[in-house]
Amino acid sequence: MRKMKYSEYLNKKSLYIRERARSGGKRTASSRIRDEKERDLLVSLDKARLRKWAKSGKLVYLGPRKYRFSP
């Protein structure tokens, strides 16, 4: 684990809080552009995760756009 002085931590935290206040508290989307292979891979991994949750009963589909997730 990286060590940091508490005063440095407070300084970075205050800068972060000021920046969030300037942006109106809204999160911005990532500006990183993904190539087609990476995007397809991430989609397939997400689909596999959803299938695994549905098979184990963690994810229950209630309708076309409704579902319930229970950890």
mmCIF file of the N, C-alpha and C atoms, coordinates in Angstrom:
data_MODEL
# 
_entry.id   MODEL 
# 
loop_
_atom_site.group_PDB 
_atom_site.id 
_atom_site.type_symbol 
_atom_site.label_atom_id 
_atom_site.label_alt_id 
_atom_site.label_comp_id 
_atom_site.label_asym_id 
_atom_site.label_entity_id 
_atom_site.label_seq_id 
_atom_site.pdbx_PDB_ins_code 
_atom_site.Cartn_x 
_atom_site.Cartn_y 
_atom_site.Cartn_z 
_atom_site.occupancy 
_atom_site.B_iso_or_equiv 
_atom_site.pdbx_formal_charge 
_atom_site.auth_seq_id 
_atom_site.auth_comp_id 
_atom_site.auth_asym_id 
_atom_site.auth_atom_id 
_atom_site.pdbx_PDB_model_num 
ATOM 1   N N  . MET A 1 1  ? 0.840   -1.175  0.000   1.00 0.00 ? 1  MET A N  1 
ATOM 2   C CA . MET A 1 1  ? 0.000   0.000   0.000   1.00 0.00 ? 1  MET A CA 1 
ATOM 3   C C  . MET A 1 1  ? 0.885   1.237   0.000   1.00 0.00 ? 1  MET A C  1 
ATOM 4   N N  . ARG A 1 2  ? 0.492   2.207   -0.807  1.00 0.00 ? 2  ARG A N  1 
ATOM 5   C CA . ARG A 1 2  ? 1.272   3.421   -0.932  1.00 0.00 ? 2  ARG A CA 1 
ATOM 6   C C  . ARG A 1 2  ? 1.072   4.292   0.294   1.00 0.00 ? 2  ARG A C  1 
ATOM 7   N N  . LYS A 1 3  ? 2.148   4.894   0.793   1.00 0.00 ? 3  LYS A N  1 
ATOM 8   C CA . LYS A 1 3  ? 2.065   5.773   1.958   1.00 0.00 ? 3  LYS A CA 1 
ATOM 9   C C  . LYS A 1 3  ? 1.979   7.215   1.486   1.00 0.00 ? 3  LYS A C  1 
ATOM 10  N N  . MET A 1 4  ? 1.224   7.994   2.235   1.00 0.00 ? 4  MET A N  1 
ATOM 11  C CA . MET A 1 4  ? 1.036   9.389   1.884   1.00 0.00 ? 4  MET A CA 1 
ATOM 12  C C  . MET A 1 4  ? 0.929   10.191  3.168   1.00 0.00 ? 4  MET A C  1 
ATOM 13  N N  . LYS A 1 5  ? 1.475   11.403  3.141   1.00 0.00 ? 5  LYS A N  1 
ATOM 14  C CA . LYS A 1 5  ? 1.338   12.273  4.301   1.00 0.00 ? 5  LYS A CA 1 
ATOM 15  C C  . LYS A 1 5  ? -0.104  12.754  4.378   1.00 0.00 ? 5  LYS A C  1 
ATOM 16  N N  . TYR A 1 6  ? -0.578  12.891  5.601   1.00 0.00 ? 6  TYR A N  1 
ATOM 17  C CA . TYR A 1 6  ? -1.964  13.293  5.805   1.00 0.00 ? 6  TYR A CA 1 
ATOM 18  C C  . TYR A 1 6  ? -2.231  14.682  5.221   1.00 0.00 ? 6  TYR A C  1 
ATOM 19  N N  . SER A 1 7  ? -1.273  15.581  5.335   1.00 0.00 ? 7  SER A N  1 
ATOM 20  C CA . SER A 1 7  ? -1.458  16.934  4.796   1.00 0.00 ? 7  SER A CA 1 
ATOM 21  C C  . SER A 1 7  ? -1.592  16.895  3.272   1.00 0.00 ? 7  SER A C  1 
ATOM 22  N N  . GLU A 1 8  ? -0.828  16.031  2.609   1.00 0.00 ? 8  GLU A N  1 
ATOM 23  C CA . GLU A 1 8  ? -0.945  15.885  1.155   1.00 0.00 ? 8  GLU A CA 1 
ATOM 24  C C  . GLU A 1 8  ? -2.318  15.324  0.786   1.00 0.00 ? 8  GLU A C  1 
ATOM 25  N N  . TYR A 1 9  ? -2.786  14.372  1.586   1.00 0.00 ? 9  TYR A N  1 
ATOM 26  C CA . TYR A 1 9  ? -4.095  13.774  1.350   1.00 0.00 ? 9  TYR A CA 1 
ATOM 27  C C  . TYR A 1 9  ? -5.193  14.836  1.445   1.00 0.00 ? 9  TYR A C  1 
ATOM 28  N N  . LEU A 1 10 ? -5.132  15.664  2.492   1.00 0.00 ? 10 LEU A N  1 
ATOM 29  C CA . LEU A 1 10 ? -6.138  16.708  2.656   1.00 0.00 ? 10 LEU A CA 1 
ATOM 30  C C  . LEU A 1 10 ? -6.093  17.706  1.507   1.00 0.00 ? 10 LEU A C  1 
ATOM 31  N N  . ASN A 1 11 ? -4.912  18.030  1.032   1.00 0.00 ? 11 ASN A N  1 
ATOM 32  C CA . ASN A 1 11 ? -4.768  18.962  -0.077  1.00 0.00 ? 11 ASN A CA 1 
ATOM 33  C C  . ASN A 1 11 ? -5.393  18.386  -1.345  1.00 0.00 ? 11 ASN A C  1 
ATOM 34  N N  . LYS A 1 12 ? -5.078  17.136  -1.648  1.00 0.00 ? 12 LYS A N  1 
ATOM 35  C CA . LYS A 1 12 ? -5.644  16.501  -2.839  1.00 0.00 ? 12 LYS A CA 1 
ATOM 36  C C  . LYS A 1 12 ? -7.162  16.374  -2.734  1.00 0.00 ? 12 LYS A C  1 
ATOM 37  N N  . LYS A 1 13 ? -7.641  16.055  -1.528  1.00 0.00 ? 13 LYS A N  1 
ATOM 38  C CA . LYS A 1 13 ? -9.070  15.908  -1.313  1.00 0.00 ? 13 LYS A CA 1 
ATOM 39  C C  . LYS A 1 13 ? -9.783  17.243  -1.536  1.00 0.00 ? 13 LYS A C  1 
ATOM 40  N N  . SER A 1 14 ? -9.202  18.327  -1.031  1.00 0.00 ? 14 SER A N  1 
ATOM 41  C CA . SER A 1 14 ? -9.842  19.633  -1.199  1.00 0.00 ? 14 SER A CA 1 
ATOM 42  C C  . SER A 1 14 ? -9.846  20.044  -2.667  1.00 0.00 ? 14 SER A C  1 
ATOM 43  N N  . LEU A 1 15 ? -8.777  19.737  -3.406  1.00 0.00 ? 15 LEU A N  1 
ATOM 44  C CA . LEU A 1 15 ? -8.749  20.039  -4.836  1.00 0.00 ? 15 LEU A CA 1 
ATOM 45  C C  . LEU A 1 15 ? -9.823  19.250  -5.574  1.00 0.00 ? 15 LEU A C  1 
ATOM 46  N N  . TYR A 1 16 ? -9.997  18.002  -5.196  1.00 0.00 ? 16 TYR A N  1 
ATOM 47  C CA . TYR A 1 16 ? -11.004 17.144  -5.809  1.00 0.00 ? 16 TYR A CA 1 
ATOM 48  C C  . TYR A 1 16 ? -12.402 17.688  -5.534  1.00 0.00 ? 16 TYR A C  1 
ATOM 49  N N  . ILE A 1 17 ? -12.654 18.094  -4.295  1.00 0.00 ? 17 ILE A N  1 
ATOM 50  C CA . ILE A 1 17 ? -13.969 18.605  -3.922  1.00 0.00 ? 17 ILE A CA 1 
ATOM 51  C C  . ILE A 1 17 ? -14.275 19.887  -4.681  1.00 0.00 ? 17 ILE A C  1 
ATOM 52  N N  . ARG A 1 18 ? -13.272 20.769  -4.812  1.00 0.00 ? 18 ARG A N  1 
ATOM 53  C CA . ARG A 1 18 ? -13.486 22.012  -5.561  1.00 0.00 ? 18 ARG A CA 1 
ATOM 54  C C  . ARG A 1 18 ? -13.788 21.725  -7.024  1.00 0.00 ? 18 ARG A C  1 
ATOM 55  N N  . GLU A 1 19 ? -13.085 20.779  -7.601  1.00 0.00 ? 19 GLU A N  1 
ATOM 56  C CA . GLU A 1 19 ? -13.306 20.433  -9.007  1.00 0.00 ? 19 GLU A CA 1 
ATOM 57  C C  . GLU A 1 19 ? -14.705 19.851  -9.212  1.00 0.00 ? 19 GLU A C  1 
ATOM 58  N N  . ARG A 1 20 ? -15.148 19.016  -8.285  1.00 0.00 ? 20 ARG A N  1 
ATOM 59  C CA . ARG A 1 20 ? -16.502 18.452  -8.370  1.00 0.00 ? 20 ARG A CA 1 
ATOM 60  C C  . ARG A 1 20 ? -17.556 19.554  -8.262  1.00 0.00 ? 20 ARG A C  1 
ATOM 61  N N  . ALA A 1 21 ? -17.291 20.535  -7.383  1.00 0.00 ? 21 ALA A N  1 
ATOM 62  C CA . ALA A 1 21 ? -18.240 21.641  -7.220  1.00 0.00 ? 21 ALA A CA 1 
ATOM 63  C C  . ALA A 1 21 ? -18.315 22.472  -8.498  1.00 0.00 ? 21 ALA A C  1 
ATOM 64  N N  . ARG A 1 22 ? -17.178 22.692  -9.151  1.00 0.00 ? 22 ARG A N  1 
ATOM 65  C CA . ARG A 1 22 ? -17.158 23.456  -10.396 1.00 0.00 ? 22 ARG A CA 1 
ATOM 66  C C  . ARG A 1 22 ? -17.942 22.752  -11.497 1.00 0.00 ? 22 ARG A C  1 
ATOM 67  N N  . SER A 1 23 ? -17.882 21.435  -11.500 1.00 0.00 ? 23 SER A N  1 
ATOM 68  C CA . SER A 1 23 ? -18.568 20.675  -12.541 1.00 0.00 ? 23 SER A CA 1 
ATOM 69  C C  . SER A 1 23 ? -20.042 20.476  -12.228 1.00 0.00 ? 23 SER A C  1 
ATOM 70  N N  . GLY A 1 24 ? -20.497 21.008  -11.121 1.00 0.00 ? 24 GLY A N  1 
ATOM 71  C CA . GLY A 1 24 ? -21.898 20.871  -10.753 1.00 0.00 ? 24 GLY A CA 1 
ATOM 72  C C  . GLY A 1 24 ? -22.201 19.541  -10.095 1.00 0.00 ? 24 GLY A C  1 
ATOM 73  N N  . GLY A 1 25 ? -21.187 18.792  -9.722  1.00 0.00 ? 25 GLY A N  1 
ATOM 74  C CA . GLY A 1 25 ? -21.376 17.507  -9.062  1.00 0.00 ? 25 GLY A CA 1 
ATOM 75  C C  . GLY A 1 25 ? -21.745 16.382  -10.001 1.00 0.00 ? 25 GLY A C  1 
ATOM 76  N N  . LYS A 1 26 ? -21.783 16.673  -11.289 1.00 0.00 ? 26 LYS A N  1 
ATOM 77  C CA . LYS A 1 26 ? -22.155 15.645  -12.253 1.00 0.00 ? 26 LYS A CA 1 
ATOM 78  C C  . LYS A 1 26 ? -20.921 14.886  -12.707 1.00 0.00 ? 26 LYS A C  1 
ATOM 79  N N  . ARG A 1 27 ? -21.088 13.602  -12.896 1.00 0.00 ? 27 ARG A N  1 
ATOM 80  C CA . ARG A 1 27 ? -19.997 12.777  -13.393 1.00 0.00 ? 27 ARG A CA 1 
ATOM 81  C C  . ARG A 1 27 ? -19.907 12.930  -14.894 1.00 0.00 ? 27 ARG A C  1 
ATOM 82  N N  . THR A 1 28 ? -18.709 12.945  -15.385 1.00 0.00 ? 28 THR A N  1 
ATOM 83  C CA . THR A 1 28 ? -18.517 13.041  -16.824 1.00 0.00 ? 28 THR A CA 1 
ATOM 84  C C  . THR A 1 28 ? -18.184 11.663  -17.382 1.00 0.00 ? 28 THR A C  1 
ATOM 85  N N  . ALA A 1 29 ? -18.547 11.449  -18.609 1.00 0.00 ? 29 ALA A N  1 
ATOM 86  C CA . ALA A 1 29 ? -18.263 10.174  -19.255 1.00 0.00 ? 29 ALA A CA 1 
ATOM 87  C C  . ALA A 1 29 ? -16.774 10.072  -19.550 1.00 0.00 ? 29 ALA A C  1 
ATOM 88  N N  . SER A 1 30 ? -16.304 8.875   -19.618 1.00 0.00 ? 30 SER A N  1 
ATOM 89  C CA . SER A 1 30 ? -14.907 8.650   -19.950 1.00 0.00 ? 30 SER A CA 1 
ATOM 90  C C  . SER A 1 30 ? -14.640 9.098   -21.376 1.00 0.00 ? 30 SER A C  1 
ATOM 91  N N  . SER A 1 31 ? -13.510 9.743   -21.567 1.00 0.00 ? 31 SER A N  1 
ATOM 92  C CA . SER A 1 31 ? -13.195 10.241  -22.905 1.00 0.00 ? 31 SER A CA 1 
ATOM 93  C C  . SER A 1 31 ? -12.351 9.245   -23.696 1.00 0.00 ? 31 SER A C  1 
ATOM 94  N N  . ARG A 1 32 ? -12.056 8.113   -23.065 1.00 0.00 ? 32 ARG A N  1 
ATOM 95  C CA . ARG A 1 32 ? -11.229 7.117   -23.738 1.00 0.00 ? 32 ARG A CA 1 
ATOM 96  C C  . ARG A 1 32 ? -12.042 6.401   -24.817 1.00 0.00 ? 32 ARG A C  1 
ATOM 97  N N  . ILE A 1 33 ? -11.535 6.370   -26.002 1.00 0.00 ? 33 ILE A N  1 
ATOM 98  C CA . ILE A 1 33 ? -12.213 5.703   -27.105 1.00 0.00 ? 33 ILE A CA 1 
ATOM 99  C C  . ILE A 1 33 ? -11.719 4.264   -27.182 1.00 0.00 ? 33 ILE A C  1 
ATOM 100 N N  . ARG A 1 34 ? -12.662 3.334   -27.191 1.00 0.00 ? 34 ARG A N  1 
ATOM 101 C CA . ARG A 1 34 ? -12.294 1.920   -27.267 1.00 0.00 ? 34 ARG A CA 1 
ATOM 102 C C  . ARG A 1 34 ? -12.400 1.445   -28.711 1.00 0.00 ? 34 ARG A C  1 
ATOM 103 N N  . ASP A 1 35 ? -11.500 0.545   -29.057 1.00 0.00 ? 35 ASP A N  1 
ATOM 104 C CA . ASP A 1 35 ? -11.582 -0.001  -30.415 1.00 0.00 ? 35 ASP A CA 1 
ATOM 105 C C  . ASP A 1 35 ? -12.685 -1.067  -30.458 1.00 0.00 ? 35 ASP A C  1 
ATOM 106 N N  . GLU A 1 36 ? -13.022 -1.497  -31.639 1.00 0.00 ? 36 GLU A N  1 
ATOM 107 C CA . GLU A 1 36 ? -14.153 -2.398  -31.830 1.00 0.00 ? 36 GLU A CA 1 
ATOM 108 C C  . GLU A 1 36 ? -13.948 -3.739  -31.138 1.00 0.00 ? 36 GLU A C  1 
ATOM 109 N N  . LYS A 1 37 ? -12.728 -4.277  -31.180 1.00 0.00 ? 37 LYS A N  1 
ATOM 110 C CA . LYS A 1 37 ? -12.454 -5.573  -30.540 1.00 0.00 ? 37 LYS A CA 1 
ATOM 111 C C  . LYS A 1 37 ? -12.663 -5.484  -29.029 1.00 0.00 ? 37 LYS A C  1 
ATOM 112 N N  . GLU A 1 38 ? -12.142 -4.410  -28.426 1.00 0.00 ? 38 GLU A N  1 
ATOM 113 C CA . GLU A 1 38 ? -12.258 -4.258  -26.980 1.00 0.00 ? 38 GLU A CA 1 
ATOM 114 C C  . GLU A 1 38 ? -13.730 -4.088  -26.583 1.00 0.00 ? 38 GLU A C  1 
ATOM 115 N N  . ARG A 1 39 ? -14.473 -3.306  -27.342 1.00 0.00 ? 39 ARG A N  1 
ATOM 116 C CA . ARG A 1 39 ? -15.888 -3.084  -27.058 1.00 0.00 ? 39 ARG A CA 1 
ATOM 117 C C  . ARG A 1 39 ? -16.666 -4.397  -27.161 1.00 0.00 ? 39 ARG A C  1 
ATOM 118 N N  . ASP A 1 40 ? -16.402 -5.187  -28.198 1.00 0.00 ? 40 ASP A N  1 
ATOM 119 C CA . ASP A 1 40 ? -17.075 -6.476  -28.360 1.00 0.00 ? 40 ASP A CA 1 
ATOM 120 C C  . ASP A 1 40 ? -16.733 -7.431  -27.226 1.00 0.00 ? 40 ASP A C  1 
ATOM 121 N N  . LEU A 1 41 ? -15.483 -7.422  -26.805 1.00 0.00 ? 41 LEU A N  1 
ATOM 122 C CA . LEU A 1 41 ? -15.060 -8.282  -25.709 1.00 0.00 ? 41 LEU A CA 1 
ATOM 123 C C  . LEU A 1 41 ? -15.774 -7.898  -24.414 1.00 0.00 ? 41 LEU A C  1 
ATOM 124 N N  . LEU A 1 42 ? -15.864 -6.598  -24.123 1.00 0.00 ? 42 LEU A N  1 
ATOM 125 C CA . LEU A 1 42 ? -16.540 -6.154  -22.908 1.00 0.00 ? 42 LEU A CA 1 
ATOM 126 C C  . LEU A 1 42 ? -18.028 -6.512  -22.932 1.00 0.00 ? 42 LEU A C  1 
ATOM 127 N N  . VAL A 1 43 ? -18.661 -6.391  -24.081 1.00 0.00 ? 43 VAL A N  1 
ATOM 128 C CA . VAL A 1 43 ? -20.074 -6.749  -24.199 1.00 0.00 ? 43 VAL A CA 1 
ATOM 129 C C  . VAL A 1 43 ? -20.259 -8.242  -23.976 1.00 0.00 ? 43 VAL A C  1 
ATOM 130 N N  . SER A 1 44 ? -19.396 -9.055  -24.549 1.00 0.00 ? 44 SER A N  1 
ATOM 131 C CA . SER A 1 44 ? -19.517 -10.510 -24.372 1.00 0.00 ? 44 SER A CA 1 
ATOM 132 C C  . SER A 1 44 ? -19.269 -10.914 -22.918 1.00 0.00 ? 44 SER A C  1 
ATOM 133 N N  . LEU A 1 45 ? -18.332 -10.245 -22.246 1.00 0.00 ? 45 LEU A N  1 
ATOM 134 C CA . LEU A 1 45 ? -18.092 -10.535 -20.828 1.00 0.00 ? 45 LEU A CA 1 
ATOM 135 C C  . LEU A 1 45 ? -19.299 -10.143 -19.983 1.00 0.00 ? 45 LEU A C  1 
ATOM 136 N N  . ASP A 1 46 ? -19.923 -9.001  -20.296 1.00 0.00 ? 46 ASP A N  1 
ATOM 137 C CA . ASP A 1 46 ? -21.130 -8.589  -19.575 1.00 0.00 ? 46 ASP A CA 1 
ATOM 138 C C  . ASP A 1 46 ? -22.265 -9.591  -19.779 1.00 0.00 ? 46 ASP A C  1 
ATOM 139 N N  . LYS A 1 47 ? -22.449 -10.048 -21.010 1.00 0.00 ? 47 LYS A N  1 
ATOM 140 C CA . LYS A 1 47 ? -23.506 -11.018 -21.287 1.00 0.00 ? 47 LYS A CA 1 
ATOM 141 C C  . LYS A 1 47 ? -23.256 -12.327 -20.546 1.00 0.00 ? 47 LYS A C  1 
ATOM 142 N N  . ALA A 1 48 ? -22.000 -12.759 -20.511 1.00 0.00 ? 48 ALA A N  1 
ATOM 143 C CA . ALA A 1 48 ? -21.661 -13.996 -19.798 1.00 0.00 ? 48 ALA A CA 1 
ATOM 144 C C  . ALA A 1 48 ? -21.938 -13.841 -18.307 1.00 0.00 ? 48 ALA A C  1 
ATOM 145 N N  . ARG A 1 49 ? -21.625 -12.679 -17.735 1.00 0.00 ? 49 ARG A N  1 
ATOM 146 C CA . ARG A 1 49 ? -21.875 -12.433 -16.325 1.00 0.00 ? 49 ARG A CA 1 
ATOM 147 C C  . ARG A 1 49 ? -23.379 -12.469 -16.036 1.00 0.00 ? 49 ARG A C  1 
ATOM 148 N N  . LEU A 1 50 ? -24.184 -11.849 -16.904 1.00 0.00 ? 50 LEU A N  1 
ATOM 149 C CA . LEU A 1 50 ? -25.631 -11.860 -16.715 1.00 0.00 ? 50 LEU A CA 1 
ATOM 150 C C  . LEU A 1 50 ? -26.199 -13.275 -16.807 1.00 0.00 ? 50 LEU A C  1 
ATOM 151 N N  . ARG A 1 51 ? -25.696 -14.060 -17.777 1.00 0.00 ? 51 ARG A N  1 
ATOM 152 C CA . ARG A 1 51 ? -26.161 -15.457 -17.903 1.00 0.00 ? 51 ARG A CA 1 
ATOM 153 C C  . ARG A 1 51 ? -25.811 -16.256 -16.645 1.00 0.00 ? 51 ARG A C  1 
ATOM 154 N N  . LYS A 1 52 ? -24.622 -16.049 -16.111 1.00 0.00 ? 52 LYS A N  1 
ATOM 155 C CA . LYS A 1 52 ? -24.190 -16.750 -14.905 1.00 0.00 ? 52 LYS A CA 1 
ATOM 156 C C  . LYS A 1 52 ? -25.077 -16.390 -13.722 1.00 0.00 ? 52 LYS A C  1 
ATOM 157 N N  . TRP A 1 53 ? -25.407 -15.094 -13.574 1.00 0.00 ? 53 TRP A N  1 
ATOM 158 C CA . TRP A 1 53 ? -26.268 -14.659 -12.480 1.00 0.00 ? 53 TRP A CA 1 
ATOM 159 C C  . TRP A 1 53 ? -27.673 -15.218 -12.641 1.00 0.00 ? 53 TRP A C  1 
ATOM 160 N N  . ALA A 1 54 ? -28.179 -15.251 -13.884 1.00 0.00 ? 54 ALA A N  1 
ATOM 161 C CA . ALA A 1 54 ? -29.523 -15.781 -14.128 1.00 0.00 ? 54 ALA A CA 1 
ATOM 162 C C  . ALA A 1 54 ? -29.564 -17.278 -13.819 1.00 0.00 ? 54 ALA A C  1 
ATOM 163 N N  . LYS A 1 55 ? -28.512 -17.987 -14.191 1.00 0.00 ? 55 LYS A N  1 
ATOM 164 C CA . LYS A 1 55 ? -28.451 -19.437 -13.954 1.00 0.00 ? 55 LYS A CA 1 
ATOM 165 C C  . LYS A 1 55 ? -28.389 -19.748 -12.461 1.00 0.00 ? 55 LYS A C  1 
ATOM 166 N N  . SER A 1 56 ? -27.661 -18.918 -11.701 1.00 0.00 ? 56 SER A N  1 
ATOM 167 C CA . SER A 1 56 ? -27.521 -19.167 -10.265 1.00 0.00 ? 56 SER A CA 1 
ATOM 168 C C  . SER A 1 56 ? -28.703 -18.629 -9.461  1.00 0.00 ? 56 SER A C  1 
ATOM 169 N N  . GLY A 1 57 ? -29.584 -17.848 -10.093 1.00 0.00 ? 57 GLY A N  1 
ATOM 170 C CA . GLY A 1 57 ? -30.751 -17.325 -9.397  1.00 0.00 ? 57 GLY A CA 1 
ATOM 171 C C  . GLY A 1 57 ? -30.560 -15.949 -8.790  1.00 0.00 ? 57 GLY A C  1 
ATOM 172 N N  . LYS A 1 58 ? -29.398 -15.370 -8.961  1.00 0.00 ? 58 LYS A N  1 
ATOM 173 C CA . LYS A 1 58 ? -29.166 -14.031 -8.437  1.00 0.00 ? 58 LYS A CA 1 
ATOM 174 C C  . LYS A 1 58 ? -29.931 -12.975 -9.226  1.00 0.00 ? 58 LYS A C  1 
ATOM 175 N N  . LEU A 1 59 ? -30.110 -13.223 -10.499 1.00 0.00 ? 59 LEU A N  1 
ATOM 176 C CA . LEU A 1 59 ? -30.800 -12.283 -11.369 1.00 0.00 ? 59 LEU A CA 1 
ATOM 177 C C  . LEU A 1 59 ? -32.076 -12.937 -11.873 1.00 0.00 ? 59 LEU A C  1 
ATOM 178 N N  . VAL A 1 60 ? -33.200 -12.279 -11.601 1.00 0.00 ? 60 VAL A N  1 
ATOM 179 C CA . VAL A 1 60 ? -34.502 -12.803 -12.023 1.00 0.00 ? 60 VAL A CA 1 
ATOM 180 C C  . VAL A 1 60 ? -35.115 -11.790 -12.981 1.00 0.00 ? 60 VAL A C  1 
ATOM 181 N N  . TYR A 1 61 ? -35.431 -12.241 -14.192 1.00 0.00 ? 61 TYR A N  1 
ATOM 182 C CA . TYR A 1 61 ? -36.059 -11.374 -15.184 1.00 0.00 ? 61 TYR A CA 1 
ATOM 183 C C  . TYR A 1 61 ? -37.553 -11.336 -14.926 1.00 0.00 ? 61 TYR A C  1 
ATOM 184 N N  . LEU A 1 62 ? -38.096 -10.130 -14.698 1.00 0.00 ? 62 LEU A N  1 
ATOM 185 C CA . LEU A 1 62 ? -39.514 -9.958  -14.417 1.00 0.00 ? 62 LEU A CA 1 
ATOM 186 C C  . LEU A 1 62 ? -40.289 -9.549  -15.658 1.00 0.00 ? 62 LEU A C  1 
ATOM 187 N N  . GLY A 1 63 ? -39.606 -9.026  -16.646 1.00 0.00 ? 63 GLY A N  1 
ATOM 188 C CA . GLY A 1 63 ? -40.240 -8.574  -17.875 1.00 0.00 ? 63 GLY A CA 1 
ATOM 189 C C  . GLY A 1 63 ? -39.166 -8.154  -18.859 1.00 0.00 ? 63 GLY A C  1 
ATOM 190 N N  . PRO A 1 64 ? -39.558 -7.571  -19.993 1.00 0.00 ? 64 PRO A N  1 
ATOM 191 C CA . PRO A 1 64 ? -38.572 -7.207  -21.001 1.00 0.00 ? 64 PRO A CA 1 
ATOM 192 C C  . PRO A 1 64 ? -37.529 -6.199  -20.498 1.00 0.00 ? 64 PRO A C  1 
ATOM 193 N N  . ARG A 1 65 ? -37.950 -5.268  -19.649 1.00 0.00 ? 65 ARG A N  1 
ATOM 194 C CA . ARG A 1 65 ? -37.004 -4.272  -19.130 1.00 0.00 ? 65 ARG A CA 1 
ATOM 195 C C  . ARG A 1 65 ? -36.986 -4.232  -17.611 1.00 0.00 ? 65 ARG A C  1 
ATOM 196 N N  . LYS A 1 66 ? -37.493 -5.267  -16.989 1.00 0.00 ? 66 LYS A N  1 
ATOM 197 C CA . LYS A 1 66 ? -37.548 -5.318  -15.525 1.00 0.00 ? 66 LYS A CA 1 
ATOM 198 C C  . LYS A 1 66 ? -36.861 -6.572  -15.044 1.00 0.00 ? 66 LYS A C  1 
ATOM 199 N N  . TYR A 1 67 ? -36.093 -6.400  -13.975 1.00 0.00 ? 67 TYR A N  1 
ATOM 200 C CA . TYR A 1 67 ? -35.412 -7.539  -13.388 1.00 0.00 ? 67 TYR A CA 1 
ATOM 201 C C  . TYR A 1 67 ? -35.154 -7.247  -11.913 1.00 0.00 ? 67 TYR A C  1 
ATOM 202 N N  . ARG A 1 68 ? -34.821 -8.291  -11.159 1.00 0.00 ? 68 ARG A N  1 
ATOM 203 C CA . ARG A 1 68 ? -34.514 -8.163  -9.755  1.00 0.00 ? 68 ARG A CA 1 
ATOM 204 C C  . ARG A 1 68 ? -33.168 -8.851  -9.516  1.00 0.00 ? 68 ARG A C  1 
ATOM 205 N N  . PHE A 1 69 ? -32.294 -8.174  -8.824  1.00 0.00 ? 69 PHE A N  1 
ATOM 206 C CA . PHE A 1 69 ? -30.979 -8.728  -8.491  1.00 0.00 ? 69 PHE A CA 1 
ATOM 207 C C  . PHE A 1 69 ? -30.892 -8.876  -6.986  1.00 0.00 ? 69 PHE A C  1 
ATOM 208 N N  . SER A 1 70 ? -30.571 -10.069 -6.536  1.00 0.00 ? 70 SER A N  1 
ATOM 209 C CA . SER A 1 70 ? -30.404 -10.301 -5.101  1.00 0.00 ? 70 SER A CA 1 
ATOM 210 C C  . SER A 1 70 ? -29.045 -10.943 -4.865  1.00 0.00 ? 70 SER A C  1 
ATOM 211 N N  . PRO A 1 71 ? -28.166 -10.223 -4.205  1.00 0.00 ? 71 PRO A N  1 
ATOM 212 C CA . PRO A 1 71 ? -26.791 -10.741 -3.995  1.00 0.00 ? 71 PRO A CA 1 
ATOM 213 C C  . PRO A 1 71 ? -26.690 -11.937 -3.142  1.00 0.00 ? 71 PRO A C  1 
# 
